Amino acid sequence: MFTTKRNIVLSIIFSLITCGIYMLYWTVKLNDELVYINRDNETNPTSGIMVLLFSIITCGIYSIYWNYKMGVRCNQIKEDNGNLEIIFLLLSIFGLGIIPLCIMQDIENNSLDDLNF
């Protein structure tokens, strides 16, 4: 699995320019990369494509659950007992789903620096 450091500002700009299509791609890639980084703590993780399909089928309800689960995963990666899952859940409920993606990308970029990927 190849993980990539992404520029958060460019990812937001690409998401706005493509009317959210890049955000879907970003979600799939971010899910797969964070699962790879945190592969020891979960037995049967959901793939990025399945996250996208479940989100489309449930009209976005699954993405709220996914944001919660990614908050738990990000806390495990940071080895922190923070409240990221609650923050991600509230932001996604209020329609600000791009903010958790930015935080997840920042955590991934920092962990890639620490792990020397």
MODELLER restraints for C-alpha pairs under 7 A, 6 or more apart:
rsr = mdl.restraints
at = mdl.atoms
rsr.add(forms.Gaussian(group=physical.xy_distance, feature=features.Distance(at['CA:3:A'], at['CA:33:A']), mean=5.71, stdev=0.5))
rsr.add(forms.Gaussian(group=physical.xy_distance, feature=features.Distance(at['CA:5:A'], at['CA:109:A']), mean=5.29, stdev=0.5))
rsr.add(forms.Gaussian(group=physical.xy_distance, feature=features.Distance(at['CA:8:A'], at['CA:102:A']), mean=6.09, stdev=0.5))
rsr.add(forms.Gaussian(group=physical.xy_distance, feature=features.Distance(at['CA:8:A'], at['CA:105:A']), mean=6.91, stdev=0.5))
rsr.add(forms.Gaussian(group=physical.xy_distance, feature=features.Distance(at['CA:14:A'], at['CA:22:A']), mean=6.14, stdev=0.5))
rsr.add(forms.Gaussian(group=physical.xy_distance, feature=features.Distance(at['CA:15:A'], at['CA:21:A']), mean=6.38, stdev=0.5))
rsr.add(forms.Gaussian(group=physical.xy_distance, feature=features.Distance(at['CA:15:A'], at['CA:22:A']), mean=4.83, stdev=0.5))
rsr.add(forms.Gaussian(group=physical.xy_distance, feature=features.Distance(at['CA:15:A'], at['CA:23:A']), mean=5.11, stdev=0.5))
rsr.add(forms.Gaussian(group=physical.xy_distance, feature=features.Distance(at['CA:28:A'], at['CA:48:A']), mean=4.02, stdev=0.5))
rsr.add(forms.Gaussian(group=physical.xy_distance, feature=features.Distance(at['CA:28:A'], at['CA:49:A']), mean=5.97, stdev=0.5))
rsr.add(forms.Gaussian(group=physical.xy_distance, feature=features.Distance(at['CA:28:A'], at['CA:52:A']), mean=6.74, stdev=0.5))
rsr.add(forms.Gaussian(group=physical.xy_distance, feature=features.Distance(at['CA:29:A'], at['CA:48:A']), mean=6.46, stdev=0.5))
rsr.add(forms.Gaussian(group=physical.xy_distance, feature=features.Distance(at['CA:31:A'], at['CA:48:A']), mean=5.31, stdev=0.5))
rsr.add(forms.Gaussian(group=physical.xy_distance, feature=features.Distance(at['CA:32:A'], at['CA:47:A']), mean=6.12, stdev=0.5))
rsr.add(forms.Gaussian(group=physical.xy_distance, feature=features.Distance(at['CA:32:A'], at['CA:48:A']), mean=5.52, stdev=0.5))
rsr.add(forms.Gaussian(group=physical.xy_distance, feature=features.Distance(at['CA:34:A'], at['CA:108:A']), mean=6.76, stdev=0.5))
rsr.add(forms.Gaussian(group=physical.xy_distance, feature=features.Distance(at['CA:35:A'], at['CA:45:A']), mean=6.96, stdev=0.5))
rsr.add(forms.Gaussian(group=physical.xy_distance, feature=features.Distance(at['CA:38:A'], at['CA:77:A']), mean=6.19, stdev=0.5))
rsr.add(forms.Gaussian(group=physical.xy_distance, feature=features.Distance(at['CA:54:A'], at['CA:62:A']), mean=6.06, stdev=0.5))
rsr.add(forms.Gaussian(group=physical.xy_distance, feature=features.Distance(at['CA:55:A'], at['CA:61:A']), mean=6.38, stdev=0.5))
rsr.add(forms.Gaussian(group=physical.xy_distance, feature=features.Distance(at['CA:55:A'], at['CA:62:A']), mean=4.87, stdev=0.5))
rsr.add(forms.Gaussian(group=physical.xy_distance, feature=features.Distance(at['CA:55:A'], at['CA:63:A']), mean=5.34, stdev=0.5))
rsr.add(forms.Gaussian(group=physical.xy_distance, feature=features.Distance(at['CA:64:A'], at['CA:89:A']), mean=6.12, stdev=0.5))
rsr.add(forms.Gaussian(group=physical.xy_distance, feature=features.Distance(at['CA:64:A'], at['CA:92:A']), mean=5.65, stdev=0.5))
rsr.add(forms.Gaussian(group=physical.xy_distance, feature=features.Distance(at['CA:64:A'], at['CA:93:A']), mean=6.53, stdev=0.5))
rsr.add(forms.Gaussian(group=physical.xy_distance, feature=features.Distance(at['CA:67:A'], at['CA:88:A']), mean=5.55, stdev=0.5))
rsr.add(forms.Gaussian(group=physical.xy_distance, feature=features.Distance(at['CA:67:A'], at['CA:89:A']), mean=5.94, stdev=0.5))
rsr.add(forms.Gaussian(group=physical.xy_distance, feature=features.Distance(at['CA:68:A'], at['CA:85:A']), mean=4.63, stdev=0.5))
rsr.add(forms.Gaussian(group=physical.xy_distance, feature=features.Distance(at['CA:68:A'], at['CA:86:A']), mean=6.74, stdev=0.5))
rsr.add(forms.Gaussian(group=physical.xy_distance, feature=features.Distance(at['CA:68:A'], at['CA:88:A']), mean=5.88, stdev=0.5))
rsr.add(forms.Gaussian(group=physical.xy_distance, feature=features.Distance(at['CA:68:A'], at['CA:89:A']), mean=5.15, stdev=0.5))
rsr.add(forms.Gaussian(group=physical.xy_distance, feature=features.Distance(at['CA:69:A'], at['CA:85:A']), mean=6.72, stdev=0.5))
rsr.add(forms.Gaussian(group=physical.xy_distance, feature=features.Distance(at['CA:70:A'], at['CA:85:A']), mean=6.97, stdev=0.5))
rsr.add(forms.Gaussian(group=physical.xy_distance, feature=features.Distance(at['CA:71:A'], at['CA:84:A']), mean=4.77, stdev=0.5))
rsr.add(forms.Gaussian(group=physical.xy_distance, feature=features.Distance(at['CA:71:A'], at['CA:85:A']), mean=3.76, stdev=0.5))
rsr.add(forms.Gaussian(group=physical.xy_distance, feature=features.Distance(at['CA:71:A'], at['CA:88:A']), mean=6.19, stdev=0.5))
rsr.add(forms.Gaussian(group=physical.xy_distance, feature=features.Distance(at['CA:72:A'], at['CA:84:A']), mean=6.88, stdev=0.5))
rsr.add(forms.Gaussian(group=physical.xy_distance, feature=features.Distance(at['CA:72:A'], at['CA:85:A']), mean=5.40, stdev=0.5))
rsr.add(forms.Gaussian(group=physical.xy_distance, feature=features.Distance(at['CA:74:A'], at['CA:104:A']), mean=6.87, stdev=0.5))
rsr.add(forms.Gaussian(group=physical.xy_distance, feature=features.Distance(at['CA:74:A'], at['CA:107:A']), mean=6.97, stdev=0.5))
rsr.add(forms.Gaussian(group=physical.xy_distance, feature=features.Distance(at['CA:75:A'], at['CA:81:A']), mean=6.18, stdev=0.5))
rsr.add(forms.Gaussian(group=physical.xy_distance, feature=features.Distance(at['CA:75:A'], at['CA:82:A']), mean=6.29, stdev=0.5))
rsr.add(forms.Gaussian(group=physical.xy_distance, feature=features.Distance(at['CA:75:A'], at['CA:84:A']), mean=6.69, stdev=0.5))
rsr.add(forms.Gaussian(group=physical.xy_distance, feature=features.Distance(at['CA:88:A'], at['CA:100:A']), mean=5.46, stdev=0.5))
rsr.add(forms.Gaussian(group=physical.xy_distance, feature=features.Distance(at['CA:91:A'], at['CA:97:A']), mean=6.07, stdev=0.5))
